[in-house]
Amino acid sequence: MKLSPDKRSLRVNDSLTLHGIPPEAHDYRLGSRSALEWVIDQYQIKTTDYGESDPNRPGDPHYIVRLVGQVVRVSVETVALVNALPEFR
């Protein structure tokens, strides 16, 4: 998976790209990166000395798309809630 340079699209694989990611989705941070960037990093297919590590779920081919949608939604809603809080003085 890879984000486009403007971070508005996510290329999941050769045949699937998700478009329309709101910029606010990148404002919810887990340390130094957004929650979406964390998911993208964790859900990469990786080759190790022990073989291939595929985090995808063979019995649920829509899992990654659903997960990305949920992470984007939670990120946008969390940023909106935090921005609506009164300023602390």
C-alpha positions as CSV (number, residue, x, y, z in Angstrom):
1,M,0.0,0.0,0.0
2,K,1.2,3.5,-0.8
3,L,-0.2,7.0,-0.4
4,S,-0.2,9.4,-3.3
5,P,2.1,12.4,-3.0
6,D,-0.9,14.6,-2.0
7,K,-2.1,11.9,0.5
8,R,-5.6,12.0,-1.0
9,S,-5.4,8.5,-2.5
10,L,-4.2,5.1,-1.3
11,R,-3.0,2.5,-3.8
12,V,-3.9,-0.8,-2.1
13,N,-2.6,-3.0,-5.0
14,D,-2.3,-3.0,-8.8
15,S,-6.1,-3.2,-9.3
16,L,-7.4,-1.1,-6.4
17,T,-6.8,2.6,-5.4
18,L,-9.0,4.3,-2.8
19,H,-9.6,8.0,-3.6
20,G,-11.0,10.9,-1.6
21,I,-9.1,10.6,1.7
22,P,-9.8,13.9,3.6
23,P,-6.8,15.9,4.7
24,E,-8.1,15.8,8.3
25,A,-7.5,12.1,8.4
26,H,-3.8,12.9,8.6
27,D,-4.1,15.3,11.5
28,Y,-4.8,12.4,14.0
29,R,-1.3,11.4,15.0
30,L,0.1,8.3,16.8
31,G,3.5,9.6,17.7
32,S,5.2,10.9,14.6
33,R,2.8,9.6,12.0
34,S,-0.9,9.5,11.3
35,A,-3.1,6.6,12.2
36,L,-3.5,5.8,8.5
37,E,0.2,5.9,7.9
38,W,0.6,3.5,10.8
39,V,-1.9,1.1,9.3
40,I,-0.2,1.3,5.9
41,D,3.1,0.4,7.5
42,Q,1.8,-2.5,9.6
43,Y,-0.2,-4.0,6.8
44,Q,2.6,-4.4,4.3
45,I,3.4,-7.8,2.9
46,K,7.0,-8.4,4.2
47,T,9.6,-11.1,3.3
48,T,11.7,-12.3,6.2
49,D,14.2,-15.1,6.7
50,Y,11.2,-17.2,7.8
51,G,9.1,-16.6,4.6
52,E,6.5,-14.1,3.6
53,S,4.4,-12.3,6.2
54,D,1.0,-11.4,4.8
55,P,-1.3,-9.5,7.3
56,N,-4.3,-9.8,4.9
57,R,-7.0,-12.2,5.8
58,P,-7.6,-14.8,3.1
59,G,-11.1,-15.5,4.4
60,D,-12.0,-11.8,4.4
61,P,-10.8,-10.1,1.2
62,H,-12.4,-6.8,2.0
63,Y,-10.7,-6.5,5.4
64,I,-8.1,-4.0,4.4
65,V,-10.5,-1.7,2.6
66,R,-12.9,-1.8,5.6
67,L,-10.0,-1.2,8.0
68,V,-8.8,1.8,6.0
69,G,-12.3,3.3,6.0
70,Q,-12.7,2.8,9.7
71,V,-9.3,4.4,10.5
72,V,-10.1,7.4,8.2
73,R,-13.5,7.9,9.8
74,V,-12.2,7.6,13.4
75,S,-9.3,10.0,12.6
76,V,-11.6,12.6,11.1
77,E,-14.2,12.4,13.9
78,T,-11.5,12.5,16.6
79,V,-9.9,15.6,15.1
80,A,-13.3,17.3,14.9
81,L,-14.1,16.5,18.5
82,V,-10.7,17.7,19.7
83,N,-11.0,20.9,17.7
84,A,-14.5,21.5,19.2
85,L,-13.1,21.4,22.8
86,P,-12.9,24.7,24.6
87,E,-9.4,26.1,24.8
88,F,-7.6,25.3,28.1
89,R,-6.3,28.4,29.9
